[in-house]
Amino acid sequence: MKQIIQSVLFDKRKNTIDKAIQWLDEHGLKYYKIDTTHQYHRFRQIDPTYSPDIFYRTITVNPKKNIKIIVEYQP
């Protein structure tokens, strides 16, 4: 099963956009598309895929700063 990072989420209370971009740079990730919600700065890595064979999981990668990734699982 193929795993792809679909988005990276940064808690707005613990991360500025500048700090988030710095973290993304350090980890070789993109920051061309930023969506800000009530709680998160969300950096899309790929557009979501809509198919019954594909599912998503949210994984916390840094609990202290509440940084999460959404992983897309493809067959």
N, C-alpha and C positions, 0 to 999 in steps of 0.2 A: 504494500500500500504506500502510495506517494504522499508525503507530508509537505505542505507549503504554508509559509506564513502569509496569512491574508491581510491582517492588520496588527498594528501595535498600539496599545492604549496606555496613556499616561494620566494618572489621577491629577486633576487640575489643582488640587489643594497642596500637592507635594512636588509638582513638576511644572516649570515654566515651559513655554514653547521652545525657547532658546536652549534650555537644558535638555529637553527631549530631542531636539535636532542633534545636539552634541552626542547624546547616547546612541542615536541611530547611526551617526557617522562612525562612531567607535565600533559598532557592530556590523558595519557594512550593509545597512538598510537604507531604504529610500525615504524621502519626505516631500514628495511633490504634491500630494493630495492630503490636506489637513481638514478634518471635520471636528468641530468643537461641540460637544453636547453639554448638558448640565454638569456632568461629573468628569468627563474625560476629554483629552486631546487625542484624537484618533488619526493615525497615520496609515492610510491604505497602502498596502504593498502590491496587491493584485485585486482586480474586480472579483466579487464573489461569483461562484459558479452555482447555477441552479440546476440540480439534477437529483433524482432519487438515490443515486449511488454515492453521492458526496455528502459528507457530514463535517461538522465543525466542533472544535473544543476550545475553550478559553483556559489558558494556563498562566498562572502568576509566575513571572520570571524574577521579580525583585519585590518581595513582600514589604520591605522597608519603605520603598518609594511607590509601591502599588503600581508597578509596571506589568502589563499583561500582554500576551500575544493571543491572537485568534488563529488557530491552525486549521487549514482545510485539508481533509483527508480524501484522497482520490484513489479509486481502484487501480 
